[in-house]
């Protein structure tokens, strides 16, 4: 059951990450003038992603601990777990350094519309690491 919960919640990751990316890009380009949908969903979706990653971290670490003695697929499970824990840390740091809408407006006023903030750099790097960790479970079969 725990493995099913882990797999089922992972399916929510892609759509949530897409919503984050689209809303974040809109906010970075338009600041407080961004459409209300972007401003209204960016933070709640990040919290949903945090919940998905929390559930998957708990169930994944638990699954990994219970499978410790099983040599079949051990390398794949270990690499996947390490990548996802790295992505967890990156997402947590990204959330901690997220700029306020006022900071974004200030960037736009200074001619920095869009582009790469530290928040976006860490978020995108974490998305990349999480995507590799996610896809490897489907592509790397023992």
Residue pairs with C-beta under 8 A, 6 or more apart in sequence:
2 59
2 62
2 63
3 59
3 63
5 55
5 59
6 55
6 56
6 59
6 60
6 63
9 52
9 55
9 56
9 59
10 52
10 56
10 134
12 48
12 52
13 49
13 52
13 53
13 130
13 134
16 45
16 48
16 49
16 52
17 49
17 127
17 130
19 41
19 45
20 42
20 45
20 46
20 49
20 123
21 127
22 38
23 34
23 37
23 38
23 39
23 41
23 42
23 45
24 38
24 42
24 120
24 123
25 114
26 34
26 35
26 38
27 34
27 38
27 39
27 42
27 101
27 104
28 104
28 113
28 114
28 115
28 117
28 120
29 113
29 114
30 38
30 108
31 101
31 104
31 105
31 107
31 108
32 39
32 101
32 102
32 104
32 105
39 101
46 95
49 91
50 91
50 95
53 84
53 87
53 88
53 91
56 84
57 84
57 85
57 88
60 80
60 81
60 84
61 81
63 77
64 77
64 78
64 81
67 73
67 74
67 77
72 142
73 142
76 136
76 137
76 140
76 142
79 133
79 136
80 133
80 136
80 137
83 129
83 130
83 132
83 133
83 136
84 130
84 133
84 134
86 126
86 129
87 126
87 127
87 129
87 130
87 133
90 122
90 123
90 125
90 126
90 129
91 122
91 123
91 126
91 130
93 122
94 119
94 122
94 123
94 126
97 118
97 119
97 122
98 119
99 107
99 117
99 119
107 113
107 115
107 117
